[in-house]
Amino acid sequence: MALTLTEKILQKHIVKEACSDTTFIEGTPIERGKDIAIRIDQTLTQDATGTMAYLQFETIGIPRVKTDLSVSYIDHNTLQTDYRNMDDHQYLESIAKKYGLYFSRPGNGICHQVHLEKFGIPGKTLLGSDSHTPTGGGIGMIAIGAGGLDVAVAMGGGAFHLAMPKVIGVKLTGKLRCGVSAKDIILAVLEKETVKGGVGAVYEYFGDGVQYLTVPQRATITNMGAELGATCSIFPSDKATKDFLTAMNRSESWTEIKADAGAEYDKIVEINLDTLVSKIACPHSPDAVKNIADVAGKKVSQVVIGSCTNSSLDDLAAVANIVKGKHIAEGVEAGIAPGSRSTLLMAEKAGILGELIRAGFRILESACGPCIGQGFAPNSKAVTLRTFNRNFKGRSGTADAEVYLVSPEAAAAAAITGTITDPQTICDNRMYTLKSDNSRISMLANDYVPALASDNAMILRPTTIEEGSKVEIIRGPNIKPCPSCPPCEDTLRIPVLIKAGDNVSTDDIMPAGAKMLPLRSNIPEIAKYTLERIDPHFYENAFAIKKAGKQGCAVIGRENYGQGSSREHAALAPMYLGVRALIVRSFARIHKANLVNYGILPIQFAKPEDYDKINCGDEIEIKNIFDSLTTGKNFTIIIHPKTGASYTIEGINNLDLRTRNVLKAGGLAAYTRSGGQ
């Protein structure tokens, strides 16, 4: 039977003994929605999530990571205004030496781009404690973002569990026109599918148009597939993949993998690249997409090019072509953050860096930087164009800024004109090149690329077992142990402290930015900022309940609760403060998994209209929890309003057997320690 590429890779990685309630027949499609457990070949962490992940890994008690390869990256907390971030870096470096990981040092670049260049292998599985780990799908990996505790378990040799996703095919036909880029492809998909359209799905790209996309272009698309809520996105591994890996001096890592002829998809989205136009995501959501021509002329005060979405050599070359011989418009500040040290070196060698500097761009560190609110914040009431993947309100560091997401070409056009400009209107069918043939630059065509790509001086290789046994782990004063989850109780009667709306992001639950990131290894301290964007008094109210020794509290939400980053702190801090249950209309995938990992009941309204009946201050009573978790029955919830008679509603229990067992055990750490798989 013909299989999709997604199914082929997942089937090769299934750990049958860890799957609780599914029967597999090799070579046949897996029933959608069924629990599967897969072997993880590679893991990655970054420093904003990594410290907590490794604190959790230490508690497992395994002397060395059991994956084929695990990498610890430093790319988030690089703004060092006091001791805390560098303390985390020293902890992470010592952990890597102790347990046999690669360690990518500060300044080496953003984890997703570096991993693509140095470590990614077609057909392998990658689990990362960052929501944009699906970037690896650009070279044909099943690359999935997850919480740090899931990654810690995978590093210890445990399987990763997920519901078998739907496979949505994205059929690309034709070729991109001048001024239209890979960013416009993914924005077009978001326009069609929305930020919750991909929940429970993998987006698999196929069609004649795929062959014309380079790996950096494909990685832009798979990276930002996270904004669809998707499990991951994937491209086939073909000649373009081989060319990329050869340029990276890793040709031995290449293998051809693609969907079988006649493979059937759960749904097909079609995009004709011949007719695609430049797109723009308007404030404050990645799916608020319009044709850029429809908003052209709006004055811009800031432009930033970079992030793990658009900071490759191809991206920088496209910008250099547009700004060559020109200068940044008056009243505009513009910055560029190359995605990796290798990219920066190659851009310098190619003359691209010089063009950008001459045009007036500020060259930022090869790190996440402004994408996560770490510097280069826009002015008040700014219109800022960014080649990033998220434009949630306040994420830039300026609460009232209007953040638009665009392609590098559109960002460059705005930088020199001072207004939102359709790059197709200034396109001359020529891209920056060292050669005289007027062809689009390809880093694969330059003889110097393999030598620079092979420069791994900023990556520390794993130690031997003997060397690791002698390493002393360095712990700064800001690094605190991970709090333990409370035990599961059969009945909860708890007050509703927050009633939230649609599309609550992990930024809303646990903000990022320069102020918050140094606290990622200190849960008692970072918990003070939990849900403050929705209710500034949430911490003091929740902490008062916790201090009084009561059972805890509940949060109510609408659609797509927990969208955005994989940061487990958005579940860990609420757990620490006593949140015991979330009742919503729908969850984002990673956040729901993180809630389970920390023993918080994730419940969905059986009747969506029940959301409208509940108010802050009401008490909810969830009865017979053990019975629901044992049998899979729906949850019975009694609502005790502040005024009026009590009434009963039903909560959907759509949790698989293993997930229910994790909740009964009091979270994933306790479940793993008890021998659960």
N, C-alpha and C positions, 0 to 999 in steps of 0.2 A: 504494500500500500504506500502511495506517495506521501512523504512527510515534509513539513515545513523545515526550514533550517533550525528554527527554535526547538521544534520537537526532536530533531536528530541529535542536537547537542545535549538537551536535557535527558534524553533516554540513555545516552552513554554515561551520564553522571548520576543516575538514580541509585540510591543506597536502599535496596529493597527491604532489608531488615529493619530500617528506621522508619518505614512508611506504615502508618497505623491502620489505615482502612481502605487501601487501594490495591487492586490486582493489576499487574502490568503484563502486557503481551508485547514483547519486543517487536518493533517494526509496525506497530499499529498506533493510531493517535491515542493520547491519554485523555481520559474524560476531564473536561474543563471543570475547574472548581474543586477537584479532589486534592487532598493533601499529598504532596510529594516531598521527598527528602533527597537532596542532591549533594554530591561530594564537591567540595570547594578546592580548586587547584591553587588559587592565588588569593591573597588578601592585601588590602591597603588601608592605612589609617592616615589621618592628618592630625596636626597638633591640637586643634580645637576639640576634637572628639577622641583623639588617641590616648591622652593621659588617663581618662576614665576607662577606656577599653583595656588598657594594660593593667590598671589597678584590678580590674575584674579578672583578667587573664591570670594574674598572680594567684588569685584565690583558688583557681582550678588545680594548681599544684603540679603542673606538667613542666618538666625541665627544659623543653625545647619545642618550638613550633613544629607542627606536623604537616603543614601544607607543602606543596612543591616550592613555593616562594611566598614570602610575606615582606612587605615594605612599609616602613614608618617614614612619613614625609613631614617636613616642616614647611608650611606654606601659608598658614592662617595667622598665627599669633607672632608676626614678625615686627610689630610696632612695640618696641621695648622701652616704655617710659618709666618702668621700675623693674624690680628683680623678678617678678612673677613669671613673665613669659619665658625668659631665659632659664629660669629654674625648671620649667616644664620641658624645655629643650634638652637640658642636661639629663633629666629623668628619662626622657624618651631615648636618648642616645645610649644611656647605660642599659636600659631595658633591651634595646636592639642587640647590644653586645652580649647580654646575659642569655637571651633566648634564641639567638640565631636568625635575626632579621636583617635585611638590608636597611640602611639608614640614609635617607636623602637629606642632606644638610641644608640649613637656612641659606637661601640664595640660589638653590639649584632649580627652583621652579615649582609650578603648581602640580599637585599630585597627578591629576588626570592626564595632562599633557606629557609629563615626564614618563608616566607609566606606559603611555602609548608608544613613546619613542624607545624606551629602554627594556620593557618587560612584557608587554602584551603579546599574546600568542593566539592566533585563530583557533577556534574550537574549544578553548579552555573556559573554565568558569572563574570569575573574579567577584569577590564580595568585599565591599568597602564601606567604611563608616563615614560615608559622605554621599549625599543624595545624587551627585553627578557622576558617580562611579560608572553609570551606563555609557559614558564616553567610550569605554573599551569596545562597545559594540561596533564602533567604526572600523575595526579590523576583524570583525567576526567573532567576538567573544560574547558569551552570556555574562554580562557584567551588571551586578545588582547592588544598589545602595541599601544599607541596613543600619540598625543601631549598633553601638559599640559592643554590647553584650553578645549579640549574634556573631559579630566578627571574632570576639574573644573565643567563643565556643568553636567556631570554624578553625581558628588557629590551633586549638587543642585537638583537632581531628574530628570534631563533631559535624554532623550533617546540617545543612541549612534547609529549613522547612518553609514551604510556601504552597499556596493553592495553585494548582496548575492553571496558568493564565490562558485567556483567549489569545489567539494570534491574529492580529490585524495586519493585513498586507497593505503596504503603501506602494502603489504602482507609479513609477516615475517614467515618463516618456519625454523624448526630445532632449534639447540641450539648453543650458542657461544662456541668456543673452547678456550682452555687456551691461554692467551696472546692476545685475541681479545675481544674488549669491546664495550659498547654502543656507544662510540665516533666513533668507526669504522663504526657503522651502519649509523649514520647521515652523516659521510664523504662519505660513499658509495652513499647515497641519493643525496648529493650535486654533486658528480661526475656525476651522471646520469642526474640531473635536472638543475644544474647551479644556480647561485645567483639570476637569474631573473625568473627561471622556476616556482616558486610558487606564483608569483604576481597574486592576485585575487583568491587564492585557500587556502583551509584548507587541511593539510595532516593528514589523519586518519589511525592509525595503527591497523591492525587486523591480524588474522592468528594464527596457533598453536604456533608459536615462541614467541608470546606476553607473554604467561603465565610464561615463564622462566625469564622474566626481572623484576627486582625489581623496586620500584618507583624511587629511585635515578637514576637508569639506564634509565628509561623512561624519567625522567626530563632532563637528558643530551640531549636526542634526541629532545624533544619538545623545549627546550631552544634554541638549535642551528638551529631549523627550521626557526628561524628568518632570518638566512643567505640565505634561499631560496627565501626570499621576500614574504613569506607566511603570510596570515592573522593570522593564528595560526596553531598548531598541537595538536593532541589529542589521548589519549589512552583510552580504556574502563576502567571502574572502576570494579575491580574484586577481587578475593581473595588476590592478592598481594597488592592491594590498601587497603583492609581491614586490612591486617597484618601491613602495614605501619602506618595507622591511629591509630590502637590499640597500637602500640609501642610508638606513640606520645601521648598516653592517650586521644585520640580523637575518640574512636570507634563509638561514637554516631553520628559522622559526616559522617559515611560511608553509601553509598547506592550503589547497583549494577546498573550500566547503561552500555549499549552496543548497537551496531547497531542491527537492526532487521535482522533476517535470510533472506537472499535473497536481502539485500540492494544493490543498484546499485551505482557504483562510476563513476565519469566522466572519470577516468583514473586509471589504477592500475600499481604500481611499485612493482616488486617482488624481495625480497632479501632472499637468502638461507643462514641462519646463520651457517649451517654446513660447508659451503665452503668459508665463508667470511674470508678475511685476514686483517692484520693490515694495516691501511691507514695513510696517511700524507697529509696535505694541505700545498703546497709550497707557497713561496712569490709570489705575494702580494694579494691573494684572497682566501677566504674559499673554492672556488670550483676548485682551482688548485690542484686537488687531484691525488695522485699516490699511488701505493702499496709501503709501507715503505721499502720493500726489494729492490726496484729499486733505492733508494737513500741512502741505508745503507753504512756506512763507512765515511760519511762526518763529519769532526771535529766540535764539539760543544763547545761553550764557556759559555753558560748559559741555565739553565733549570728552569722553573717556573710552579708550580702546584697549581691550584686554580681556581678562577673566579666562576661566577654563573653556569658555565657549568660542572665543574669537581672538586668540593671541598667537597663532602659528605664524611661521614665516610667510606663508601665502597671504595671510590676513595683513601682515605688516607691509608686504610688497604691494598689495592692492591700494593701501592707504598712501604709500610713498608715491605711487604713480599719479594719484589724484592731486597731491599737494606739491609735487615737484615744481620748483621755480616759483611757488606761491608762498603766502604767509598766513598764519592764523588770523582770522578777522578780529578787528578791534572789539573789545568787550567780551571776547571768548577766551576761556582758559581751556587748554587741551592737554591731556596726558595719555601716555601709552605705557602699558605694563606687559612686556613680553612674557609669554607663557612659561619659558624655561631658559636656563642659562645657555643651552645649546642654540635655541632660537636667537637669543641676543648675540651670541658669537657669530652665527651665520648671517644675521642682519647686518652686523658690522662689516663682515667680509664682503658681502654683496653690495655695500654702499647704501643700503636701505636706511640704516640707522642715521647716517649723515644727513640724508634727505629729510628725515623726520625732525632732526634737531634744527636744521636750517629753517624749516618751516615754522618752528616755534613750539613744538611739542615738548612737554616736560616728560622725561624718561623716568618712570617709576620702577620700583623693585619688581623682580620676577616672582610675584606672589599674588595671593588673592586680592589684597589691598582694598580698593574702593568697592568692590563687589560685595564685600561683607561689612562695609562701613568702617574699614580701617584706613582712614585718611582720605584726602582729596574729596571731602564732602562739598556739595554744591552750596551756593549762596541761598539765602532765604528767598522763597518763592521762585526758585530757579526753574528754568527749563533745561534739563540736562539730558543729552543723548548718550547712551551707553551700549556697548556691544555685549552686554552681560546677559544673564538668563532670567533674572528676577527683577521686578520693579515694585515690590510691595511697599506700601506707604511707610516712610521712615527708615527703610533699609539702607538708604544712601548715607544716613547720618544727619539728614536735614528733614525734619518732620513735614514741612510744607512744600518741599520740592516736587516738581512734576518730572518723573523719570520715564523716559521713553527708551524702548529697546529697539536697536537697529543693527544693520549690517555694518562691517567696517567701511564699506564704500559710502554708505549713507552718512556715517559719522564723519568721514573725511570731507565729504561735500559740505556738511553743516559747519565744520571747523573753518573752512576758508570763505564761506559765504555769510556766516553769522546767522543763518536761518535754516529751518528744516528744508532740505532740498532733495528732490528725487535724483539719485545718482545717474539714472538713465538719461537725464537731460544734459549731463556734462560728459557723458561717456564717449570716448573716441575709438572704441574697440582696440585699445592698446593697453597692456598692463606692463608695469615696471619690469625691466630686465637688464641684465648686464650685457646681453648679447644684442645684436643689431637686427634680429629677425622679427621684432615686434610681437613676439608670442607671449602669452601669459607666463609669468615666472613659475617655474616648478623647481622646488628645492631638489627634486630628484635629478635634474639635468645638470647640476653644478658639480664639478669634480671635487670641490673642497668639502662638500657636505659630509661624506662618510667619515673623513678624518675628524671633523668637529663633532659629529654625532657620536663618535667612539670615545670622546673625552668624558670619562666617568670619575674624574677626580673628586667630585662633590658627593659621590655615593660611597658609603662605607659598606664593604662586603660583610656577610655574616661571619662571625667567629666560629671556631671549632667548638665541639662540646667541651673539650678540656679548657680552652681559653674562656668560654662562657662561665664555667664553674668558678672561676677566680674573680669574676667581675662583681663589684659592689654597686648596688643600685643607689643612685643619688636622689634624695628626696628633699626638696625645698620646703620651707615652712608653710607655703600656700597649698601644698598637696595633701588633701585630706582623704581618708578612706571612703569608699562608696557606701552610702547608708544601706542598711538591710531593709528588705520589704516586710511589711506586716504579714502575719499569717492570714490565710483565707478564713472568713467567718460565714456561718450559715445564714445569718440574718444581719442586714445592715439597715439602720435607720439614721439617716444623715440629712443635713440641710443642703439645699441648693444655694451655692454661693455666687454662681455666675450663670447667666443665660446669654449665650453668644449667638451670633448670626451665621451666615454662610461663609465658607472659604477662610475660616480662621487659620492663619499660618503658624508655623513653628516660630516665626519671628514675633508674632503676637503673643504666643505662649511664653517664650523664653527669648528675649531679644539678643541680637548679635551686636557687633560694633566694638569700637575701641574700649569702651567702658566695661563691657560685659565679658569679652573673650578671656581676659586674664583670670576670670573666676571659674572657668570651666572645670578646674580640678578641685573646686571647693564648693560642694553642693549646699552646705548650710548658708554660705554667703550669697551664692548666686540665686538661691531660692527666694531671696527678698524681692526679686524683680519679676517673679512669676505672674503672668497674665496682667501686668500693670497697665498695658495699653488698653485693655478692656475695662479693668477696674483697678484704679490706683490703690484701693484699700484691700485687695484680695489677700496679700501676704499677712497683714495684721489680723484680718478676720480668720483666716485659716489657721494661723499660728496660735491664736487664742483658743480655738477649738482643740488643737493638738495639745497645747499646754494644759488644758483642763482634763485631758485624759479621755476625751470622748472618741467615738468611732471614726470621725473624720467628716468629709463633706463630699458633695457631688457637683459636677459641671454639666450643663445642658448646652447642646449646640444643634446647628442645622446641617446643611450639606457640606461635605468635603472637609470635615474638621481635621486639622493637623497637616494641611498641605505644606509643601516646601521642603526644607532641609531635613536630613536624617537625624538631626541632633537629638540624642536620647535624653538630653537634659530637659526637653519639653515634656517628658514623662517622668523622669527621675526627680526633678524638683517638685512637681505636683505630688508625687508619691511621698516625698519627704515631708510635705506639708499636710498630708492626710487626705488627699483626694483618693477616694476608694472606687468611684464609678463615674463613667462618662456615658450619658445617654444622648444620642444624636441621630440625625436622619441618615448620615453616611460619614465614613471615615476615609482619610487618605491612608494608603497601604502601609507605609513605613511607620507612621505614627501609631496606627492600631497595633502593629507588632510590638512597638516599644512599650505601649501601655500594658500589653500582656506580659512582656518580659519583667515588668516591675509590679505585677500583681494587681493592676487596676482593671476593673471589669469594663470591657468595651461593649456597650449595648446599643442596639438600634431600635428606634420606635417601630413597632409593628404597624401602627397607623400614623402617618406623617402629621396628621392634624393634632395628635396628642401633644406635639411640641408647643402649640399655641396655648394650651391650657395651663402649663406649668409656669410659675413665677419664682423669681429669687425670693428666698426666705421660706418657701414651701419645704416640707420634709418629704423625702422619698424613703419608702421601706421596701427593700428587696428581700423576699422570703425564699426559703428552701434553695439557697444558692448551691449547696453541695449536690442536691438532687438534679438541678438543672445542668451542672457541670458533669455529672456522672452520666445522665441519660441523654443529654442534648435537647431536653425540653426547653421551650421558651421561658423567659424570666417573668415572674409575676411581681408587679411593682404597684404598691399602694401609695397614692399621693395624699399627703396630709396638708392641705392648703393652710395658709395663715388664717384665712377666714372661710367658713363654709364647710360642707361635709366632705369626708374622705371619699375617694373613688379609686378604682383599680384600672391599670392599663397593662398592656403586654409588651415585653421587650424581646426582640428577635435574638435567638441564640443560634448564630450561623457559624459557630466555632467548631473546628475539627477536633477529633478526640485528643490529639497531642496538646493542642492549645488549651483545651479544658483541663487537662492534667497539669499543665504548667500553672494555670491559675489556682487549682486546688493545692498545689505544692507551695504557693506563695511566691511565684515568679520563677524566671528561668534559671537564676543562679541556684536556688534551692532545688529545683527540679534536676539540674545537672549533677549537683552534689549527691542527690539520692540515686543516681544511676540512670536517669532518664535520657533517652536519645533525642 
